[in-house]
Amino acid sequence: MKKNGSGEAEGCQGSAFSAICLLVSVRALQIFLSLATALVLPAAPVRSTFSTGNTYSISFVDLDGNKFSTADGHVTIVVLTTPPDREQARTVGDRVPDFCLGKPAYRMITVIHFTGRHMAIGRRMATAFIRHRVREEAKRLQARYDAQKISRDAKSDIFVVTDFDGTVASQLGQSAGATDFCVFVFGQTGELLAQWHSVPTADELAAAIKKSD
């Protein structure tokens, strides 16, 4: 480790707010969590116990402290994912129909479920990385808004929930330790219109959303 003129060590510890150190540390955490998940979790997925047509009132609080419910008068797409499956969650977002874009009646909430136990510092690092990814996704969504001539800040329509203790996953019908990738579409009153355990096609997603009309 290199020392400065005063004899103090320099590096990540000496520059705690360095963006480079943060990203490197978060990447190391991601690799560790991914390896741990692969080693200790069962290979067989545990399916959701939800039934299409039933009504579910599920509450969420996103990264910015916004509170939501599946039964608060909106059509809500909920994506339950783990960090290794974030690209699948992105694909779902890309397949949200254009007729939903920029309209408050529709929204997509991404729930990132972390398995295992994580110390406070690990949670802060993971949350910082997720906020960074949200900013990137906002730029991509803004490009769709601009192409559709939607005068709205796309960042205000991106909602991400971190689930470190499995509380939200449990509300979504997942058993303890399950790491299923799930997509749900809820109507205005919480009626489950459709659900998948993989990425639905654009046509499937649009058809499910239109059931709320």
MOHUJO-V651329 format. One record per pair of residues at least 12 apart in sequence whose ideal C-beta (glycine too) atoms are under 10 Angstrom apart, sorted by the first residue. I is the first residue (numbers start at 1). J is the second residue. Records with the same first field share a line. If there is no record, write none. Layout:
BEGIN
I: J + J
END
This chain:
BEGIN
1: 13 + 14
2: 14
12: 24 + 25
19: 128 + 132
22: 124 + 125 + 128 + 129 + 132
23: 125 + 128 + 129 + 132
25: 121 + 122 + 125 + 128 + 129
26: 122 + 124 + 125 + 126 + 127 + 128 + 129 + 130 + 132
27: 125 + 129
28: 125
29: 83 + 118 + 121 + 122 + 125 + 126 + 129
30: 83 + 84 + 86 + 125 + 126 + 129
32: 122
33: 82 + 83 + 84 + 114 + 115 + 116 + 118 + 122 + 126
34: 82 + 83 + 84
36: 115 + 116
37: 82 + 83 + 84 + 114 + 115 + 116 + 179
38: 84
40: 115 + 116 + 177
41: 82 + 115 + 116 + 177 + 178 + 179
42: 177 + 178 + 179
44: 178
45: 174 + 175 + 178 + 179 + 180 + 181 + 182 + 197
46: 173 + 174 + 175 + 176 + 177 + 178 + 179 + 180
47: 173 + 174 + 175 + 178 + 180 + 182 + 195 + 197
48: 80 + 169 + 172 + 173 + 174 + 175 + 178 + 180 + 182 + 184 + 192 + 195 + 196 + 197
49: 172 + 173 + 174 + 175
50: 172 + 173 + 174 + 182 + 184 + 186 + 192 + 195
51: 173 + 192 + 195
52: 184 + 185 + 191 + 192 + 193 + 194 + 195 + 208 + 211
53: 191 + 192 + 193
54: 190 + 191 + 192
55: 70 + 71 + 186 + 187 + 189 + 190 + 191 + 192
56: 69 + 70 + 71 + 78 + 171 + 172 + 173 + 184 + 186 + 189 + 190 + 191 + 192
57: 69 + 70 + 71 + 72 + 171 + 186 + 189 + 190
58: 70 + 71 + 76 + 78 + 109 + 111 + 168 + 171 + 172 + 173 + 184 + 186 + 190
59: 71 + 72 + 167 + 168 + 171
60: 76 + 78 + 109 + 111 + 159 + 160 + 161 + 163 + 168 + 171 + 172
61: 159 + 161 + 162 + 168
62: 109 + 110 + 111 + 134 + 158 + 159 + 160 + 161 + 162
63: 112 + 127 + 130 + 131 + 134 + 158 + 159 + 160 + 161 + 162
64: 131 + 134 + 155 + 156 + 158 + 159 + 160
66: 109 + 156 + 159 + 161
68: 107 + 109 + 159 + 161
69: 186 + 190
70: 109 + 171 + 172 + 184 + 185 + 186 + 187 + 188 + 189 + 190 + 191 + 192
71: 186 + 187 + 188 + 189 + 190 + 191
72: 186 + 188 + 189 + 190
73: 104 + 105 + 187 + 188 + 189 + 190
74: 103 + 104 + 105 + 106 + 107 + 109 + 186 + 187 + 188 + 212
75: 100 + 103 + 105 + 106 + 107 + 108 + 185 + 186 + 187 + 188 + 193 + 208 + 209 + 210 + 211 + 212 + 213
76: 106 + 107 + 108 + 109 + 159 + 184 + 185 + 186 + 187 + 188 + 190 + 193 + 209 + 212
77: 92 + 93 + 95 + 96 + 100 + 106 + 107 + 108 + 109 + 110 + 183 + 184 + 185 + 186 + 193 + 194 + 200 + 205 + 208 + 209
78: 92 + 107 + 108 + 109 + 110 + 111 + 159 + 161 + 168 + 171 + 172 + 182 + 183 + 184 + 185 + 186 + 192 + 195
79: 91 + 92 + 93 + 108 + 109 + 110 + 111 + 112 + 160 + 161 + 181 + 182 + 183 + 184 + 196 + 199
80: 109 + 110 + 111 + 112 + 113 + 161 + 163 + 168 + 169 + 171 + 172 + 173 + 174 + 178 + 179 + 180 + 181 + 182 + 183 + 184 + 195 + 197
81: 110 + 111 + 112 + 113 + 163 + 179 + 180 + 181 + 182 + 183
82: 111 + 112 + 113 + 114 + 115 + 163 + 169 + 178 + 179 + 180 + 181
83: 112 + 113 + 114 + 115 + 126 + 129 + 130 + 133
84: 179 + 181
85: 112 + 113 + 179 + 180 + 181 + 199
86: 110 + 112 + 130 + 133 + 137
87: 199
88: 181 + 183 + 198 + 199
89: 108 + 110 + 111 + 112 + 137 + 160 + 181 + 183 + 199
90: 110 + 133 + 136 + 137 + 140 + 199
91: 199 + 200 + 202
92: 108 + 110 + 181 + 183 + 196 + 198 + 199 + 200 + 202 + 205
93: 108 + 110 + 137 + 140 + 141 + 144 + 158
94: 140 + 141 + 144 + 199 + 202
95: 183 + 199 + 200 + 201 + 202 + 203 + 204 + 205 + 206
96: 108 + 141 + 144 + 202 + 205 + 206 + 209
97: 202 + 203 + 205 + 206 + 207 + 209 + 210
98: 144 + 147 + 148 + 150 + 202 + 206
99: 148 + 206 + 209 + 210
100: 157 + 205 + 206 + 209
101: 141 + 144 + 145 + 147 + 148 + 150 + 152 + 154 + 157
102: 141 + 144 + 145 + 148 + 149 + 150 + 151 + 152 + 153 + 154 + 156 + 157
103: 150 + 152 + 157
104: 152 + 156 + 157
105: 188 + 212
106: 157 + 209 + 212
107: 157 + 158 + 159
108: 141 + 157 + 158 + 159 + 160 + 183 + 185 + 205
109: 158 + 159 + 160 + 161 + 168 + 184 + 186
110: 130 + 134 + 137 + 158 + 159 + 160 + 161 + 162
111: 159 + 160 + 161 + 162 + 163 + 168 + 169 + 171 + 172 + 182 + 184
112: 126 + 127 + 130 + 133 + 160 + 161 + 162 + 163 + 164 + 168
113: 161 + 162 + 163 + 164 + 165 + 166 + 167 + 168 + 169 + 170 + 172 + 174 + 178 + 179 + 180 + 181 + 182
114: 126 + 162 + 163 + 164 + 165 + 166 + 169 + 179
115: 163 + 164 + 166 + 169 + 176 + 177 + 178 + 179
116: 164 + 166 + 177
117: 164 + 165
118: 164 + 165
120: 164
122: 164
123: 162 + 164 + 165
126: 162 + 164
127: 160 + 162 + 164
130: 160 + 161 + 162
131: 160
133: 158 + 160
134: 155 + 158 + 159 + 160
135: 155 + 158
137: 154 + 155 + 158 + 160
138: 153 + 154 + 155 + 156 + 157 + 158
139: 154 + 155
140: 154 + 158
141: 153 + 154 + 155 + 157 + 158
142: 154 + 155 + 157
145: 157
166: 178
169: 182
172: 184 + 195
173: 192 + 195
180: 197 + 198
181: 196 + 197 + 198 + 199
182: 195 + 196 + 197 + 198
183: 195 + 196 + 197 + 198 + 199 + 200 + 204 + 205 + 208
184: 196 + 208
185: 200 + 204 + 205 + 207 + 208 + 209 + 210 + 211 + 212
186: 208 + 212
187: 208 + 209 + 211 + 212 + 213
188: 212
189: 212
191: 211 + 212
192: 208
193: 207 + 208 + 209 + 210 + 211 + 212
194: 207 + 208 + 209 + 211
195: 208
196: 208
END
